[in-house]
Amino acid sequence: MSNNATSIEVLFEKIQDYTKTTIELTKLNAIAKSTDVLSSFMTRIVVSIAVAMFIMLLSFGISFMIGEMMGNIYWGFFIVAAFYLLLAIILYLFRGEWIKKPISDKIIAKLLKHK
């Protein structure tokens, strides 16, 4: 009887160890996936900032060029601003298809990726 009780205790200890190990492994996997998604996100932010600065400076140049061609500098800025307003309206109308869905798909693919 004592031998049987000892076997059950050993089995119970092994089950506890297995459970603790499984929980720890799950935590580590979650941390690894979160880190992967976050680092990818941060990289995209840095690249986006660089692209935004390029577009901003290009917009200034185009605004001055158009304004000079039209006789008044402010007309160039109005025309470029109207272009960006039109672009913003189009992006707003198609935000689900062009922005939300692709970003969601990328995040889900990163989270479900097996190494």
C-alpha positions, 0 to 999 in steps of 0.5 A: 500500500505504501509503495502504491501511495509513493507511486501516486505521489511521484506521478503527481509530482511529475504532472505538476512539473509537466504543468509548470514546464508547459506554462513556462513554455507557453509564456516564453512562446508568447513573449517571443511572438510579441517581440517579433510583432513589436520589432516588425511594427517598430521597423515599419514606423521608422521607415514610415517616418523616413518616407513621410519626411521625404514626401513632405519635402517633396511636397514643399518643392512641388508646391513652390514649383507649381506656385512659381508657374502660376504666378503666386506661391500660395496657389502651389500650396493650395493645389498640393493641399487639395491633392492631399485632401482628395487622397485622404478622402479616397483612403478613408473610403477604402480604409477597410480594404487597403489599410485595416485588412492587410495590417490585420492579416500581417499581424495574424500571420506573424502571430501564427508563424511557426519557427 
